Amino acid sequence: RLDCTRSGDECTVNGSSAMINPTSTATLATSIPAVGGAHFASRATAARAPRAAASEGKGKGIFAVPRRARLVKTRAAADSARGKTLPGNGEDDRPFFDAKEAYDVSGYKNFKSRKELADAALLDRHWYPTNPESKTYQRTVRRSFTLVGVGLHSGEWETVRVCPARAGEGRYFVRVAPGTVPKEDDAEGGAFAREGLTEEETEDMLLEQLRSMLNNDGEDEGAAERVKELRAKVESAAESPGDFGGDGEVRIPAAAALVRDGLTLSMEIASDETNGVIKCEHLLSALEAIGVDNARIELEGSGEVPIMDGGSYQFSYECSRVGLVPATADGSDARVPRMAWRPSEMITVREGDAFLQFIPDAVTKLTYGVDFTYKSTAIGKQWESWTPSEDGDYVDVIARARTFGTMADYMSYFRAGMIRGGVEHCALIANGDKFWNPPMILPNENARHKILDLVGDLSLMAEPGMAGVPIGHVLAYKGTHALHAKFLAALAAAPKEKVPAELWAHDDKEIFKGEMVDAKVPVEPDEYPTG
């Protein structure tokens, strides 16, 4: 987001001074795609994105400063424009326009208010996801979305489509033949199509189009068509689970029982020798945290979920973009309660000095420690703890954390054929006492990514339609996917009860019980045995 104030021909952008085009009559606070690229409808559009992001000095834009797509080019530019973290953590809402005419909310020709336009426009071009409010019932995506990216392990183009599913079906994968997943018509279109434009030209166009939609004189004939496109996107009907799938397909449930042996760099599940899924933890992490309890996930390609931005940010964005709806069973409109596991005993698994431990508690809490001191002091020792029902929302504090490692490790993986693809900033790579591609975009980003992975792996504990992450404190140190799998097996065998799931995203971070918000519940010493 570019936050601007203007004085004469000088504009202050995120604290930095820059000259602006004197002919511009307003400045716009808008969002530029996050590092890692957008969702792509085809390989061609995916290939164009890096070139578009790298173009500099073209067009006559409002701002004479680098755009988000180019901020990653230098450490100094990144630090000056966004500090050590991207915007989104607890920011106050900012006006969609900075110009004074934006505050005139009377008698818009095409929209009832400036807020109605802003909501529609942000749905069309917004790049900062928001956590949908948690509910006590099972949900699914309102309509499908498609992402195309490179597989970290395969090095090939991989396509994933997340589709609605019925209540009680849970999250499951289906390997589909090439050409099964259609292209998304609005991948680079919509009311604010920008294909072939530089970021500067896009910003100018976006400003003028939005302002024209607010006019009352009817001079701009194109405004009505753009309004129609925006309204169609806002009011688009939800898709039905019956719109997807066919006879004879093989479903691969996202279940702990299907975890493969010998895990190394990623989580892998398989229903048989020929139907498996790899690198599913980032997508499952987003679905679990956002609250998508039921989803049909189609994979076109080698069976690998694309690495995308290296975290779960883009998956989270797409879930927020299409929205969530109650998941219902066939022939019924009844809402199905969302449940979760609450183990009653302490559980510990170890492997050398690495361990995972479950400690009974009244709320879910995830704590992770990493120690790379012997490999890189840039990563060093990091600890991070996250209580979802009390702390910042997942999309703000966890989703952007990227996968990480050392340069020596990645070179070894590459030579061994374990890694064949990805883009520069899909991983935070350490080289000795420095990062090769700085900066970290979140505090303790490495430890936060381990929490992201842990959420994705724990999601495999879910019975169909349930939440997977257990209620209680999960403490981990130097864990791997293989150790996570061992922990899943121990959780599955432990005594536990099925209880209403926690609501992670809500207005006031308190413990929810059903539809009621209560004060924090104290843990009595004898209520949850710890020995």
RODO-2510 file (C-alpha; in nm, 4 decimals, decimal comma):
residues 531
     n   res          X          Y          Z
     1     r     0,0000     0,0000     0,0000
     2     l     0,1266     0,3438    -0,0904
     3     d     0,0222     0,6010     0,1715
     4     c     0,0556     0,9525     0,0342
     5     t     0,0189     1,3165     0,1266
     6     r     0,0689     1,6006    -0,1189
     7     s     0,2032     1,9508    -0,0849
     8     g     0,2370     2,1382    -0,4125
     9     d     0,4302     1,9168    -0,6523
    10     e     0,5876     1,7101    -0,3768
    11     c     0,4389     1,3864    -0,2459
    12     t     0,5386     1,2036     0,0702
    13     v     0,5107     0,8284     0,0097
    14     n     0,5540     0,5995     0,3110
    15     g     0,7704     0,8611     0,4738
    16     s     0,9857     0,9292     0,1647
    17     s     0,9642     1,2443    -0,0465
    18     a     0,9045     1,2166    -0,4202
    19     m     0,7957     1,4431    -0,7044
    20     i     0,4572     1,3856    -0,8630
    21     n     0,3022     1,4682    -1,1930
    22     p     0,1698     1,8256    -1,1616
    23     t    -0,1334     1,7398    -1,3766
    24     s    -0,2587     1,4811    -1,1248
    25     t    -0,5501     1,6049    -0,9182
    26     a    -0,5540     1,3339    -0,6533
    27     t    -0,3482     1,0560    -0,5069
    28     l    -0,4635     0,7062    -0,4388
    29     a    -0,3905     0,4649    -0,1552
    30     t    -0,3966     0,1301    -0,3281
    31     s    -0,2369    -0,2114    -0,3152
    32     i     0,0303    -0,3535    -0,5420
    33     p     0,0672    -0,7323    -0,5749
    34     a     0,2699    -0,8992    -0,3029
    35     v     0,6101    -1,0395    -0,3888
    36     g     0,5711    -1,3740    -0,5606
    37     g     0,3182    -1,2787    -0,8243
    38     a    -0,0549    -1,3017    -0,8761
    39     h    -0,2729    -1,5940    -0,9647
    40     f    -0,2146    -1,6752    -1,3297
    41     a    -0,4546    -1,8104    -1,5860
    42     s    -0,1841    -1,9574    -1,8075
    43     r     0,1863    -2,0131    -1,8418
    44     a     0,2031    -1,7157    -2,0735
    45     t     0,0643    -1,4726    -1,8200
    46     a     0,2860    -1,6231    -1,5517
    47     a     0,5901    -1,5716    -1,7697
    48     r     0,4913    -1,2109    -1,8403
    49     a     0,4684    -1,1169    -1,4756
    50     p     0,8416    -1,1000    -1,3951
    51     r     0,9009    -0,8889    -1,7032
    52     a     0,6206    -0,6522    -1,6100
    53     a     0,7464    -0,6302    -1,2540
    54     a     1,0982    -0,5514    -1,3726
    55     s     1,0037    -0,2717    -1,6123
    56     e     1,1263     0,0642    -1,4877
    57     g     1,1065     0,4186    -1,6111
    58     k     0,8088     0,3568    -1,8371
    59     g     0,4850     0,5503    -1,8498
    60     k     0,3994     0,8818    -1,6876
    61     g     0,2890     0,7642    -1,3476
    62     i     0,1827     0,9708    -1,0532
    63     f     0,4671     0,8485    -0,8372
    64     a     0,8368     0,8704    -0,9191
    65     v     0,9247     0,5958    -0,6703
    66     p     0,9684     0,2174    -0,7061
    67     r     0,6564    -0,0001    -0,6973
    68     r     0,6110    -0,3050    -0,4696
    69     a     0,7064    -0,5353    -0,7552
    70     r     1,0415    -0,3591    -0,7751
    71     l     1,1011    -0,2975    -0,4049
    72     v     1,2614    -0,6370    -0,3776
    73     k     1,5434    -0,5282    -0,6058
    74     t     1,7432    -0,3543    -0,3355
    75     r     1,7581    -0,3869     0,0389
    76     a     1,7611    -0,0110     0,0877
    77     a     1,4477     0,0395    -0,1190
    78     a     1,2682    -0,2371     0,0673
    79     d     1,3650    -0,0982     0,4076
    80     s     1,2654     0,2585     0,3238
    81     a     0,9313     0,1647     0,1724
    82     r     0,8000    -0,0964     0,4113
    83     g     1,0446    -0,1467     0,6975
    84     k     1,0940    -0,5005     0,8174
    85     t     0,7293    -0,5991     0,7750
    86     l     0,4694    -0,5550     0,5069
    87     p     0,1659    -0,3431     0,5956
    88     g    -0,1409    -0,5124     0,7278
    89     n    -0,0731    -0,5734     1,0978
    90     g    -0,3298    -0,3689     1,2847
    91     e    -0,3274    -0,0762     1,0441
    92     d    -0,6059     0,1769     1,0688
    93     d    -0,8390     0,1940     0,7696
    94     r    -0,7295     0,4646     0,5286
    95     p    -0,9488     0,6592     0,2865
    96     f    -0,9677     0,5130    -0,0613
    97     f    -0,8900     0,8601    -0,1975
    98     d    -0,6762     1,1266    -0,0379
    99     a    -0,8323     1,4058    -0,2443
   100     k    -1,1002     1,6094    -0,0669
   101     e    -1,3650     1,5235    -0,3281
   102     a    -1,3488     1,1634    -0,2033
   103     y    -1,5221     1,2719     0,1160
   104     d    -1,8314     1,3900    -0,0696
   105     v    -2,0700     1,0967    -0,0176
   106     s    -2,3853     1,2545    -0,1579
   107     g    -2,5691     1,1391    -0,4666
   108     y    -2,3240     0,9205    -0,6531
   109     k    -2,4644     0,8256    -0,9892
   110     n    -2,3382     0,4674    -0,9981
   111     f    -2,2909     0,3749    -0,6325
   112     k    -2,4817     0,4632    -0,3184
   113     s    -2,1673     0,5652    -0,1355
   114     r    -1,7938     0,5871    -0,1636
   115     k    -1,7667     0,2841     0,0659
   116     e    -1,9774     0,0727    -0,1699
   117     l    -1,7435     0,1580    -0,4568
   118     a    -1,4349     0,0997    -0,2453
   119     d    -1,5583    -0,2419    -0,1366
   120     a    -1,6321    -0,3427    -0,4941
   121     a    -1,3018    -0,2103    -0,6254
   122     l    -1,1003    -0,3766    -0,3519
   123     l    -1,2695    -0,7068    -0,4249
   124     d    -1,1588    -0,6653    -0,7850
   125     r    -0,7970    -0,5591    -0,7354
   126     h    -0,7156    -0,5953    -0,3643
   127     w    -0,3957    -0,7736    -0,2652
   128     y    -0,4171    -0,7685     0,1134
   129     p    -0,6315    -1,0579     0,2380
   130     t    -0,8401    -1,0338     0,5507
   131     n    -0,9264    -1,3257     0,7739
   132     p    -1,2960    -1,4094     0,7280
   133     e    -1,4639    -1,4112     1,0673
   134     s    -1,4669    -1,7589     1,2195
   135     k    -1,7962    -1,9439     1,2574
   136     t    -1,9232    -2,2317     1,4678
   137     y    -2,0363    -2,4285     1,1608
   138     q    -1,8537    -2,5946     0,8712
   139     r    -1,7761    -2,3823     0,5667
   140     t    -1,6414    -2,4087     0,2162
   141     v    -1,5320    -2,1632    -0,0535
   142     r    -1,8142    -1,9707    -0,2237
   143     r    -1,6685    -2,0432    -0,5653
   144     s    -1,3556    -2,2015    -0,7052
   145     f    -1,0214    -2,0325    -0,7629
   146     t    -0,7181    -2,1393    -0,9624
   147     l    -0,3474    -2,0809    -0,9091
   148     v    -0,0640    -2,1656    -1,1467
   149     g     0,2985    -2,1719    -1,0378
   150     v     0,6251    -2,3606    -1,0411
   151     g     0,6713    -2,6745    -0,8368
   152     l     0,9648    -2,6437    -0,5964
   153     h     1,0530    -3,0108    -0,6371
   154     s     0,9300    -3,0831    -0,9903
   155     g     1,0470    -2,7618    -1,1554
   156     e     0,7363    -2,7894    -1,3751
   157     w     0,4301    -2,5691    -1,4116
   158     e     0,1688    -2,6917    -1,1653
   159     t    -0,1998    -2,5960    -1,1506
   160     v    -0,4191    -2,6150    -0,8411
   161     r    -0,7908    -2,5393    -0,8266
   162     v    -0,9752    -2,5190    -0,4940
   163     c    -1,3470    -2,5925    -0,5317
   164     p    -1,6503    -2,6008    -0,3017
   165     a    -1,7291    -2,9264    -0,1191
   166     r    -2,0203    -3,0549     0,0868
   167     a    -2,0317    -3,0624     0,4642
   168     g    -1,8616    -3,3693     0,6021
   169     e    -1,6499    -3,4278     0,2909
   170     g    -1,3517    -3,2518     0,4433
   171     r    -1,0504    -3,1432     0,2431
   172     y    -0,9421    -3,3821    -0,0300
   173     f    -0,7227    -3,3839    -0,3400
   174     v    -0,7979    -3,5148    -0,6889
   175     r    -0,5332    -3,5597    -0,9578
   176     v    -0,6844    -3,4465    -1,2877
   177     a    -0,5709    -3,4740    -1,6486
   178     p    -0,4060    -3,1776    -1,8264
   179     g    -0,6660    -2,9365    -1,9613
   180     t    -0,9262    -3,0239    -1,6984
   181     v    -0,8907    -2,6958    -1,5097
   182     p    -1,0171    -2,4062    -1,7260
   183     k    -0,8489    -2,0715    -1,7457
   184     e    -0,9861    -1,7993    -1,5192
   185     d    -1,1411    -1,5279    -1,7336
   186     d    -1,0726    -1,2484    -1,4864
   187     a    -0,7140    -1,3405    -1,3993
   188     e    -0,5891    -1,0130    -1,5444
   189     g    -0,9197    -0,8587    -1,6398
   190     g    -1,2160    -0,7268    -1,4531
   191     a    -1,3207    -0,3676    -1,4290
   192     f    -0,9600    -0,2605    -1,3872
   193     a    -0,7840    -0,4737    -1,6481
   194     r    -0,4141    -0,3949    -1,6590
   195     e    -0,2623    -0,6423    -1,9034
   196     g     0,0263    -0,4844    -2,0904
   197     l     0,0446    -0,1790    -1,8628
   198     t     0,3270    -0,0721    -1,6366
   199     e     0,2519    -0,0225    -1,2678
   200     e     0,2642     0,3545    -1,3172
   201     e     0,0152     0,3428    -1,6048
   202     t    -0,2066     0,1089    -1,4055
   203     e    -0,2115     0,3470    -1,1121
   204     d    -0,3060     0,6425    -1,3306
   205     m    -0,5770     0,4409    -1,5037
   206     l    -0,7139     0,3040    -1,1771
   207     l    -0,7393     0,6511    -1,0253
   208     e    -0,9183     0,8002    -1,3231
   209     q    -1,1579     0,5077    -1,3629
   210     l    -1,2579     0,5114    -0,9986
   211     r    -1,3095     0,8865    -1,0025
   212     s    -1,5227     0,8598    -1,3156
   213     m    -1,7464     0,6075    -1,1418
   214     l    -1,8189     0,8649    -0,8741
   215     n    -1,9274     1,1359    -1,1155
   216     n    -2,2829     1,2608    -1,1449
   217     d    -2,2703     1,4176    -1,4908
   218     g    -2,2803     1,0966    -1,6975
   219     e    -2,0062     1,2133    -1,9344
   220     d    -1,8037     0,8938    -1,9101
   221     e    -1,9966     0,6245    -2,0963
   222     g    -1,7435     0,3587    -1,9950
   223     a    -1,8118     0,4094    -1,6253
   224     a    -2,1456     0,2291    -1,6466
   225     e    -1,9818    -0,0763    -1,8026
   226     r    -1,7128    -0,0833    -1,5366
   227     v    -1,9788    -0,0522    -1,2670
   228     k    -2,1619    -0,3454    -1,4244
   229     e    -1,8473    -0,5578    -1,4163
   230     l    -1,7800    -0,4725    -1,0538
   231     r    -2,1379    -0,5463    -0,9515
   232     a    -2,1274    -0,8792    -1,1353
   233     k    -1,8176    -0,9778    -0,9444
   234     v    -1,9665    -0,8759    -0,6100
   235     e    -2,2981    -1,0467    -0,6782
   236     s    -2,1673    -1,3544    -0,8603
   237     a    -2,3551    -1,6641    -0,7555
   238     a    -2,1886    -1,9273    -0,5420
   239     e    -2,0862    -2,2435    -0,7197
   240     s    -2,2220    -2,5788    -0,6121
   241     p    -2,0068    -2,8781    -0,5123
   242     g    -2,2076    -3,0697    -0,7719
   243     d    -2,0467    -2,8574    -1,0451
   244     f    -1,7189    -3,0421    -0,9973
   245     g    -1,6024    -3,4013    -1,0152
   246     g    -1,7106    -3,7099    -1,2007
   247     d    -1,7446    -4,0841    -1,1837
   248     g    -1,4425    -4,3003    -1,1251
   249     e    -1,2188    -4,0310    -0,9782
   250     v    -0,9740    -4,1173    -0,7006
   251     r    -0,9964    -3,8925    -0,3959
   252     i    -0,6930    -3,8407    -0,1734
   253     p    -0,8210    -3,7255     0,1675
   254     a    -0,6025    -3,4770     0,3564
   255     a    -0,5629    -3,7230     0,6421
   256     a    -0,2799    -3,8234     0,8738
   257     a    -0,3373    -4,1904     0,7915
   258     l    -0,2166    -4,1287     0,4347
   259     v     0,1162    -3,9629     0,5221
   260     r     0,4020    -4,1292     0,3363
   261     d     0,7074    -4,2721     0,5072
   262     g     1,0521    -4,1184     0,4623
   263     l     0,9512    -3,7522     0,4473
   264     t     1,2327    -3,5053     0,3787
   265     l     1,1625    -3,1469     0,2714
   266     s     0,7833    -3,1513     0,2355
   267     m     0,4665    -3,3187     0,3534
   268     e     0,3472    -3,5969     0,1236
   269     i     0,0241    -3,7953     0,1320
   270     a    -0,0903    -4,0776    -0,0960
   271     s    -0,3891    -4,3073    -0,1309
   272     d    -0,1900    -4,5571    -0,3403
   273     e     0,1302    -4,5842    -0,5405
   274     t     0,0030    -4,3701    -0,8280
   275     n    -0,2129    -4,1132    -0,6482
   276     g    -0,0080    -3,8890    -0,4237
   277     v     0,0313    -3,5210    -0,3362
   278     i     0,3498    -3,3389    -0,2375
   279     k     0,4132    -2,9952    -0,0875
   280     c     0,0547    -2,9656     0,0378
   281     e     0,1344    -2,8122     0,3782
   282     h     0,1196    -2,4442     0,2762
   283     l    -0,2196    -2,4717     0,1072
   284     l    -0,3620    -2,6849     0,3891
   285     s    -0,2273    -2,4367     0,6433
   286     a    -0,4206    -2,1528     0,4775
   287     l    -0,7415    -2,3558     0,4494
   288     e    -0,7211    -2,4663     0,8134
   289     a    -0,6509    -2,1178     0,9487
   290     i    -0,8998    -1,9332     0,7248
   291     g    -1,1727    -2,1837     0,8136
   292     v    -1,2247    -2,3768     0,4886
   293     d    -1,3243    -2,7089     0,6435
   294     n    -1,4459    -2,8714     0,3226
   295     a    -1,2744    -2,8308    -0,0135
   296     r    -1,2134    -3,0253    -0,3304
   297     i    -0,8554    -2,9554    -0,4429
   298     e    -0,7737    -3,0434    -0,8027
   299     l    -0,4113    -3,0837    -0,9078
   300     e    -0,3098    -3,0719    -1,2721
   301     g     0,0507    -3,1680    -1,3320
   302     s     0,2898    -3,3857    -1,1333
   303     g     0,0797    -3,3832    -0,8159
   304     e     0,2757    -3,1057    -0,6461
   305     v     0,1149    -2,7932    -0,5030
   306     p     0,3053    -2,4936    -0,6505
   307     i     0,5392    -2,3075    -0,4170
   308     m     0,3929    -1,9649    -0,5097
   309     d     0,5270    -1,7017    -0,2633
   310     g     0,6961    -1,9582    -0,0369
   311     g     0,4311    -1,9206     0,2336
   312     s     0,0524    -1,9327     0,2322
   313     y    -0,0212    -1,5680     0,1595
   314     q    -0,1568    -1,6167    -0,1923
   315     f    -0,3711    -1,9126    -0,0908
   316     s    -0,5100    -1,7011     0,1947
   317     y    -0,5771    -1,4125    -0,0414
   318     e    -0,7726    -1,6287    -0,2846
   319     c    -0,9879    -1,7727    -0,0056
   320     s    -1,0651    -1,4189     0,1111
   321     r    -1,1303    -1,3014    -0,2447
   322     v    -1,3910    -1,5641    -0,3322
   323     g    -1,5393    -1,5707     0,0191
   324     l    -1,6682    -1,8510     0,2400
   325     v    -2,0195    -1,9918     0,2736
   326     p    -2,1797    -2,2529     0,4997
   327     a    -2,1104    -2,6066     0,3842
   328     t    -2,4257    -2,8151     0,3706
   329     a    -2,5005    -3,1800     0,3066
   330     d    -2,6962    -3,3055     0,0055
   331     g    -3,0601    -3,2027     0,0173
   332     s    -3,0271    -3,0025     0,3386
   333     d    -2,9749    -2,6384     0,4268
   334     a    -2,8935    -2,7161     0,7908
   335     r    -2,5637    -2,5851     0,9216
   336     v    -2,3306    -2,8556     1,0459
   337     p    -2,1334    -2,7834     1,3670
   338     r    -1,7577    -2,7472     1,3350
   339     m    -1,5705    -2,9632     1,5831
   340     a    -1,2094    -3,0098     1,6959
   341     w    -1,0025    -3,2528     1,9017
   342     r    -0,8975    -3,1809     2,2603
   343     p    -0,6453    -3,4391     2,3840
   344     s    -0,6470    -3,4955     2,7589
   345     e    -0,2883    -3,6073     2,8166
   346     m     0,0596    -3,4736     2,7562
   347     i     0,2196    -3,6159     2,4422
   348     t     0,5898    -3,5977     2,3542
   349     v     0,7886    -3,7259     2,0558
   350     r     1,1653    -3,6862     2,0231
   351     e     1,4398    -3,7303     1,7709
   352     g     1,7807    -3,6382     1,9105
   353     d     1,7471    -3,2923     2,0631
   354     a     1,4425    -3,2129     1,8464
   355     f     1,0980    -3,2644     1,9944
   356     l     0,7269    -3,1917     1,9671
   357     q     0,5093    -3,1832     2,2758
   358     f     0,1375    -3,1407     2,3382
   359     i     0,0376    -2,9835     2,6718
   360     p    -0,3352    -2,9785     2,7580
   361     d    -0,4703    -2,6247     2,7808
   362     a    -0,7975    -2,4359     2,7451
   363     v    -0,6939    -2,2707     2,4176
   364     t    -0,4833    -2,3509     2,1138
   365     k    -0,1296    -2,2199     2,1360
   366     l     0,1552    -2,2935     1,8948
   367     t     0,5180    -2,2346     1,9968
   368     y     0,8142    -2,3120     1,7724
   369     g     1,1894    -2,2825     1,8108
   370     v     1,4571    -2,3108     1,5438
   371     d     1,8340    -2,3274     1,5891
   372     f     2,0531    -2,2827     1,2824
   373     t     2,3486    -2,1363     1,4711
   374     y     2,5737    -2,4201     1,3570
   375     k     2,4808    -2,3463     0,9938
   376     s     2,4115    -1,9733     0,9771
   377     t     2,4112    -1,6970     1,2338
   378     a     2,1774    -1,5002     1,0046
   379     i     1,9018    -1,7414     1,1058
   380     g     2,0517    -1,8305     1,4413
   381     k     1,8103    -1,9123     1,7239
   382     q     1,4499    -1,7974     1,6924
   383     w     1,1393    -1,8604     1,9027
   384     e     0,7852    -1,7602     1,8164
   385     s     0,4560    -1,8294     1,9930
   386     w     0,1090    -1,7710     1,8521
   387     t    -0,2264    -1,8048     2,0272
   388     p    -0,4753    -1,7806     1,7376
   389     s    -0,7787    -1,6799     1,9464
   390     e    -0,5866    -1,4008     2,1215
   391     d    -0,3053    -1,2800     1,8938
   392     g    -0,2959    -1,1266     1,5461
   393     d    -0,4846    -1,2944     1,2639
   394     y    -0,3162    -1,5643     1,0577
   395     v    -0,3028    -1,3609     0,7362
   396     d    -0,1194    -1,0807     0,9179
   397     v     0,1303    -1,2607     1,1383
   398     i     0,1864    -1,6061     0,9841
   399     a     0,0805    -1,6370     0,6183
   400     r     0,3636    -1,4275     0,4701
   401     a     0,6432    -1,6232     0,6396
   402     r     0,8408    -1,7947     0,3636
   403     t     1,0250    -2,1224     0,3577
   404     f     1,3941    -2,0868     0,4419
   405     g     1,7322    -2,2567     0,4524
   406     t     2,1017    -2,2023     0,3907
   407     m     2,2749    -2,1562     0,0584
   408     a     2,4826    -2,4696     0,1171
   409     d     2,1722    -2,6779     0,1857
   410     y     1,9863    -2,5501    -0,1188
   411     m     2,2857    -2,6192    -0,3441
   412     s     2,3015    -2,9735    -0,2069
   413     y     1,9276    -3,0229    -0,2649
   414     f     1,9648    -2,8892    -0,6191
   415     r     2,2548    -3,1206    -0,7034
   416     a     2,0596    -3,4147    -0,5613
   417     g     1,7560    -3,3284    -0,7748
   418     m     1,5386    -3,2613    -0,4694
   419     i     1,4739    -2,8992    -0,5713
   420     r     1,4313    -2,7954    -0,9344
   421     g     1,2179    -2,4806    -0,9367
   422     g     1,0980    -2,1670    -0,7622
   423     v     1,1536    -1,7932    -0,7813
   424     e     1,4116    -1,5864    -0,5988
   425     h     1,1904    -1,4628    -0,3188
   426     c     0,9878    -1,7778    -0,2521
   427     a     1,2511    -1,8718     0,0057
   428     l     1,4610    -1,6747     0,2536
   429     i     1,8144    -1,8026     0,1979
   430     a     2,0945    -1,7507     0,4487
   431     n     2,4606    -1,7425     0,3550
   432     g     2,6835    -1,7346     0,6610
   433     d     2,6031    -1,4327     0,8746
   434     k     2,3873    -1,2639     0,6087
   435     f     2,0791    -1,3357     0,4039
   436     w     2,1365    -1,3765     0,0322
   437     n     1,7980    -1,2178    -0,0483
   438     p     1,7098    -0,9902     0,2459
   439     p     1,5146    -0,8660     0,4247
   440     m     1,2925    -1,0759     0,6494
   441     i     0,9383    -0,9513     0,5911
   442     l     0,8176    -1,0570     0,9375
   443     p     0,9932    -1,0617     1,2747
   444     n     1,1306    -1,4115     1,3411
   445     e     1,0123    -1,5061     0,9927
   446     n     1,1867    -1,8436     1,0045
   447     a     1,0174    -1,9524     1,3280
   448     r     0,6852    -1,8191     1,2012
   449     h     0,7190    -2,0289     0,8870
   450     k     0,7648    -2,3358     1,1040
   451     i     0,4345    -2,2466     1,2733
   452     l     0,2803    -2,2161     0,9259
   453     d     0,4102    -2,5638     0,8380
   454     l     0,2888    -2,6996     1,1711
   455     v    -0,0651    -2,5703     1,1125
   456     g    -0,0669    -2,7358     0,7697
   457     d     0,0624    -3,0694     0,9002
   458     l    -0,1715    -3,0670     1,2020
   459     s    -0,4651    -3,0033     0,9674
   460     l    -0,4240    -3,3669     0,8648
   461     m    -0,5661    -3,4607     1,2069
   462     a    -0,9098    -3,3412     1,0955
   463     e    -1,1913    -3,5833     1,0479
   464     p    -1,3897    -3,4724     0,7409
   465     g    -1,5368    -3,1288     0,8118
   466     m    -1,3513    -3,0791     1,1394
   467     a    -1,0689    -2,8501     1,2397
   468     g    -0,7388    -3,0341     1,2525
   469     v    -0,5252    -2,8329     1,4943
   470     p    -0,5983    -2,9679     1,8440
   471     i    -0,7055    -2,7453     2,1324
   472     g    -0,4079    -2,7176     2,3650
   473     h    -0,0444    -2,6048     2,3585
   474     v     0,1822    -2,7558     2,0920
   475     l     0,5481    -2,6870     2,1684
   476     a     0,8054    -2,7723     1,9003
   477     y     1,1812    -2,7384     1,8692
   478     k     1,3895    -2,8108     1,5577
   479     g     1,1070    -3,0136     1,4088
   480     t     1,0888    -3,1577     1,0583
   481     h     0,7996    -3,2892     0,8520
   482     a     0,9078    -3,6407     0,9471
   483     l     0,8906    -3,5529     1,3167
   484     h     0,5562    -3,3813     1,2577
   485     a     0,4295    -3,7074     1,1064
   486     k     0,5492    -3,9005     1,4112
   487     f     0,3667    -3,6483     1,6307
   488     l     0,0475    -3,6923     1,4257
   489     a     0,0593    -4,0662     1,4876
   490     a     0,0995    -4,0080     1,8624
   491     l    -0,1925    -3,7629     1,8636
   492     a    -0,4124    -4,0080     1,6767
   493     a    -0,3451    -4,2775     1,9391
   494     a    -0,3909    -4,0496     2,2419
   495     p    -0,7172    -4,0171     2,4390
   496     k    -0,9113    -3,7093     2,3303
   497     e    -1,2603    -3,5700     2,3100
   498     k    -1,4453    -3,4000     2,0276
   499     v    -1,5483    -3,0452     2,1227
   500     p    -1,6707    -2,7312     1,9412
   501     a    -1,3841    -2,5781     1,7433
   502     e    -1,2230    -2,2519     1,8502
   503     l    -1,3000    -1,9355     1,6612
   504     w    -0,9631    -1,7933     1,5632
   505     a    -1,0717    -1,4756     1,3827
   506     h    -1,3077    -1,2414     1,5666
   507     d    -1,3403    -0,8803     1,6755
   508     d    -1,2236    -0,9158     2,0347
   509     k    -0,9703    -1,1876     2,0959
   510     e    -1,1535    -1,3795     2,3657
   511     i    -1,2350    -1,7467     2,4000
   512     f    -1,5594    -1,8336     2,2239
   513     k    -1,8059    -2,0886     2,3550
   514     g    -2,0684    -2,1608     2,0931
   515     e    -2,2148    -1,8246     1,9896
   516     m    -2,1224    -1,6563     2,3173
   517     v    -1,8082    -1,4675     2,4105
   518     d    -1,6904    -1,5402     2,7639
   519     a    -1,4053    -1,4144     2,9739
   520     k    -1,0850    -1,6132     2,9551
   521     v    -1,1344    -1,9581     3,1061
   522     p    -0,8823    -2,0444     3,3793
   523     v    -0,7194    -2,3863     3,3625
   524     e    -0,7709    -2,5776     3,6837
   525     p    -0,4724    -2,7949     3,7853
   526     d    -0,6806    -3,1115     3,7895
   527     e    -0,8897    -3,0320     3,4816
   528     y    -0,6208    -3,1116     3,2286
   529     p    -0,3638    -3,3638     3,3576
   530     t    -0,0111    -3,2751     3,2533
   531     g     0,1740    -3,5861     3,3659
***
